[in-house]
Amino acid sequence: MSLLQLQALAGLPLLCLLAWACGGFRRGVRARVVVAGLGGQLLIAAALLHVPPLRAGFALVGNAVNALATATRAGTTLVFGYLGGGPLPYAELTPGGSFILFFQALPLVLLVGALSAVLYHWRVMPLVVDVLARGLRRLFGLSGACNLSVAANVFVGMVEAPLLIRPWLATLTRAELFVAMVAGLATISGNMLVVYATMIAPVVPDAAGQLLTASLVSAPGAILAALLMRPERETPQDTPAVEAPRIYDSTMDAIVRGTADGLQLLFGIMAALVVFVALVALLNGMLEPLGGLTLQQVVGWVFWPLAFAMGVPVEDCATVARSLGVKVVVNEFVSYLQLAASGGAGLAERSRIILTYALCGFTNFASVGIMVTGMAAMCPERRAEIIRLGLPSLVAASIACCMAGATVGVLTVP
């Protein structure tokens, strides 16, 4: 094992200690939780990265993503013409200058939203989620509703997953509620996974498979980070028969409503990008006269030790930390976009892969607002509790994403 791998291996317990410290060193942390969390992350990552048949599945996932991108390009070309990726009516003077994010990359959300709804209606997604939920229940001993929400977060967003367990939200213990919130921020949804994989494919090998692995690895990591900060002190209600409810009346209804949900997400992403990039630019404009600082640099200093703990070489730590800072201050979309636009930001391939895993989560202030608003509407009787847990869940989810980065750092040879 190389020094960088040992660095990442030592970083995992340090990240656990950080989560425990952020929770105030509370008593009641069970050894089972720590062993299951760390062991689950390492076993899942090792299987997906080093077992040949599973590793070969990366290529299939990548092919599926390429097929979705090609199919979406056909639709955007018809509707938007050259703005959507069709033949240009003029000479492109600047390489890449014809690429328009809103018209060419983001519409992929619409197609994936429709397909996700169909797979849900056909009970394919609920079956996979149920298998994951049962595995998490054996590892951590949480209630069926909590495990279902965590497992669903591997494929859907931080509001959609709690929606699947809406009837049981009020019965979750405080620790389980916190686990559900952390898992929502520490993973990404399937539609965004496809978008990000398309964006970073030129600079990250097997991008789609890597992102899927990252989201799976983050599930036990999110539970671990959450229970280190808020240990379980109550007895979870046993809900073993929790089943994902039927939402759509037919396949056509799933396509129509899935597309509508995708459209809402598409405009939400566009609005968030415009507003938050503008706000960061405004704050940077106020900070720069004070010493040439930017908000990303300030947050990047905070993340430098975390980048080192993930097994990133010292010479790459500043770049990785800045990217993590952008993720928290703006969102992970901009971080992935910058990684792709910079051709890898001058990072070694191993550092790019670690960064890919660490960025794979909705850990930003805007997502916290979206999640808290959505969950409070679903369970108004626990609104005050959900709001209080909002910012702590961002801290725990950020640590969980760094755990995913450290896990791949342990398993990736320099």
N, C-alpha and C positions, 0 to 999 in steps of 0.2 A: 504494500500500500504506500502510495506517494505521500510526501509531506502535505500537499494540498488536500488530499483525501483525509488525512489525519486531522488537518485543520477543520474541515467540515464536520468530521466525526465528533471532535471536541466541541464544535459549535452547537450541536443539537442539544446537549444538556444545558449549555449556557443560555440558549433561547428559552428552554423550559424554565430555568431559574429567573429569567427576565419576566416571563409571563406571571410566575408566582409572585415576584416582587411588585409588579404592576397591580396585582390584586391585593397587595398589603400583607403578603406572607400569611395568608389565612390558613388556619388549621383545617384538617379534614380531607386533604388530598390523598386519594387512595393509590397505593402502589400499582394496583391493577390498571388504573387509568393511564399512568405513565408508561408502563410496560406495553400495554395494548396500543397506545398512541404512537410511541416511537417504533415499536415492532411492526405495527400495521403499515406505517409509512414506508419503512425500509423494505418490507416484504412485497408490497404492491409495486413499488418502483423497481425492485430487483427483478420481479417476474416480467414486468412489461418492457424493461430495458435489456434484459439479458437472456430471457428464454426465447430461443429462435422462433418457434411458431407464433408466439405473441408479438415478438419484434417484427416479424413479417407482416403482422396486422397493421403496423404503422403505414406500410406502403398502400394497403387497401384503404385506410382512412384518408391518406393523402390523395389517392385517386378519386375517392368520393368527393372530397373538397374541391378538387380541380373540376370534376364534372358539374358540381353545383355552380361554381364560378362561371364556367363556360355557358351553362344554360341560362344563368342570370344575365350574362353579357348579351345573349340573343334577345332577351326581353328589353333590356335597356337600350340596345341599338335600335330596336323597332320604335320605341316610345320617344327616346331622346336624340336619336341620330348620332352624330359624331360626339356629342357631349356625353353619351352613354357608352362610348367605346367603339363606335362605328368608324368607317374610313374618313380621314380628315379631308376637308375641301381646300386645305392650305398646307404649305410646308411647315413642319414643326421645327422652329429655329432652336429651341431649347429642349434637350432630351428630357422626356417626362413632363413637359410643360402642358401637354394636352390632357393629363390625368386630372379629373375632377372628382374629388372624394364622394360628394353627395350623389352624383349621377352614376358612378361606376363601381364603387366598392360597397357603399351602404345599402343599396337595394338588395343585396344578398340576404339581408335580414328578412325581407318579405318572403322569399322562397323558403328559407329555413323555417320561418314561423309557420308557414302553411304545412310543410312536411312534418314538423314536430307535432302539430295538432292532429294530423292524420295518424301518425305513429302512436299517439296517445289514445285516439279513438279506437284503433285496432288492438289496443291493450299490449302493444309491444313495449313501450316505455314503462308502463306500470309494472310489467313483469320484471324488467331489468332492475327497476328501482326497488321492488320488493325483495329481490335477491340481495341487493346491497344492504337494505335495511335490516334483514335478518342477520347478516354477517356483523353489522355494527352492534346489534343487540347482544349478540354472544360476546363481543369484545368488551363492551362498556357497561352493559346492564341497564341502559336507559329504556324509557318506555317506547312502545311501538310507534306512537305518534311522533315523538322526537326523532327517532331513527329514520322514519319515513321522510320527514322534512329534510334532514341532513342528506340522505341519499338522493332525494329529488333535486337538491341544489347542484349536483354534479351535472344535471342536464337543463335545468330551468333557472330562472332568476330568483333574486332574494325576496320578491313579493309573491311570485307564483308558487314557490314551494310551500310557504306557510299557508297559502290558500288551500292546498290539498288537505291540510289538517285543521282547517278553520273550526270545525265543531269541537276539537280537543284543545285548542289554544288556551282556553281558560283553565284547563285542568293540569297544564304543565307546571312542574315545579319551577322556582325562580332560576335554578341552575340550568334546567332543560330549556327554558325560554331563552336564556343567554346563549346556550349552545346553538339553538336554531338561528339566532341572529348572527352569531359569529360565522356559522357555516354559510349563511347567505352572502356574506361579504368576502369570505376566503376562497370562493369558487367563482367560476363564470358560467353563463348559460350556454347551451349548445349553439344557438344562433350566433352569439358573439365569438364563440370558439372558431366557427367557420370563417368569420370575417377576419379575425386576428391571424389565423393560419394562412389565409390568402395573402395578407399583408407581409408577414415576416418569412414566408417560404424562401425567398432568395437568400436570406442571411442565416436561417436556422434550419439545419437538416431535419427531415421528418417532422416539420412544424406541427401538422395536425395531430400526429400521434403524441408528440411531446406535450402539447397543450391538454390533450385528453388525459394523459398520465398525470400531469400536474393537477388537474381538477380532481382526479380520483385520489391522489396522494393527499390532497388538502382536506379531504373529508375527515379521516382520523386525526389529522393535525389540528383541524378546527375544534374538534371535541376536546382534544388534549389541552390546547391553549385556553379554551373557555373554562374547563373544569379546574385548571391550575389557578385561574383568576377568581373564579366563583365556584368553589368545591360544592358538591352535592351534599346537602345536610338534611334533605327530606327523603321520604320514600316515594319514588315515582309510581304513579298509578299504572297498573298493568293493562295495556291496550294492545294485545297481540293480534287482534283481528282487524286492525286498521287497514282499510282498503282505499285506494285512490278512487274518488267518485267519478261517475260518468258525467262528462261535461257537454259533449256534442250529440246531436240527434242522428247524424248520418255523416258519411265521409265528405259529402259536398258541404255540409254545415261546418265540418272541421276545417276544410280548405278556406271557406269564406271568412270564418271567424279567426282562423289562424293568420290569414293575410291581414285582416283588420288589426289584430294585435301587433303584428309586425310593423304595420304602418305607424301605429302609435309609438312604437319603440323607435322607429326610424326618425320621426320628427323629434322625439325626446332626445335622441343622441345628437341630432343636429343642433337643437337649441342649447343643450348642455355644453357642447363644444364651443359654440359661439360665446356664450355668457362666461364660462369659466376661463377660457383662454383670454378673453377680454379683461376679466377681473384680475387675473394673475399679471397681465401686462400693466394694468393700472397700479397694482401694488408694487410691481418692480420699478415702475416709473417714480414712485415715491421713495423707494429704498435706495436706488442707485446713487442719488446725490449724497447720501449719507456715508458712502464708502464703496460705491461700485458693487454693492451686493444685490442678489436677486433672491426671491423667495425660494426658488428651487435649490440654490446654493445653501441657504440656511437649513432647509429640511435635509439636504444631502449630507451635511455634517452630522446630523443625528443618525443617519442610516449608514455612515461609514463603518462603524463597528459591526453592524449587522451584516454588511457585505463581506467583511473579513470573516465573520463567523460562518458564512455559507461556503467558505472554501475558495473565495475569489482571490487571485494573486494581488499583492499590495498595489502593483502598478495599475490594476484595473478597478480597484475599490472605489475610487473617486467617481469614475464614470458610472458604475453600477449604482452607487449611492444617489447620484444626481437623478438617474432614471427612476429610482424608487421614490425620490422626492417629488418628481413630476407626477407620478402615479397618485400619490396621496393628495397633493395640492390641486391637481387638475383631474386626471383619471388615467386609467391604464391604456385607454385607446390612444391618447397622445403619446404615451411612453412607447408603445409598440410602433406607432407611426414614426416616431423619431428614430427608433432602432432600425426600422426598414429604410427610411430615407437616408440615414447616415452610412448605409452599407455595413452595419454591424458596429458602428461607433468606435472602430479601431480596437475592438475587444477580441481576445482569443476565442476560438470556437467554444471551449469549455465555459468561459465566462458568459458567452452569449446564451448558452443553454441554461446555466444557473439563473441568469437574469430572466429568461423566458418563464421559468417556473415561479420565480419570486413575483413577477408582474401578474401572474394568472389569478386575479381576484378582483372583486369590486371594492377594493379598499380605498375609498376616497370619501370626502365629506358629502358630495352630492348624493352618492349611493346610500349613505347613512340616512340622509333626509328622506329619500324615496322609500327606503325600507321601513323607517319608523312611522312615516305617514301611512303607508299601506297596512302595516301590522296593527297600528292603533285603530284604524277603521274596521279591521276584522274583529278585533277584541277590545272594544271601548272600555270594558271594565278594568283592563290592565294598562290603560293608556299611559298613566303616569309612570308605571314601572318600565314600560317599553322605552319611553323617552329617556329615563335615567340610565338605561343600559345602552343607549345609542353610541356615545363616544367610547365607553369601555369596550364595546364590541368591535369598534374600528381598531383599537389598539391590539386586542386579542387576534383579530383576523390578519392584521399586518404581520404579527409574529408567526402566525400559522403559515402564511405565504413564504416567509423567510425560512421556516422549517422545511417546506417543500424544496426550496432552493438548496438548503444544506443537505437534504436527503439525496438529491441528484448529484450534489458535490461529492458526497461519499462514494457514490457508485460510478462516477465518470472519471476515467483515467486521463490525466493531463496529456 
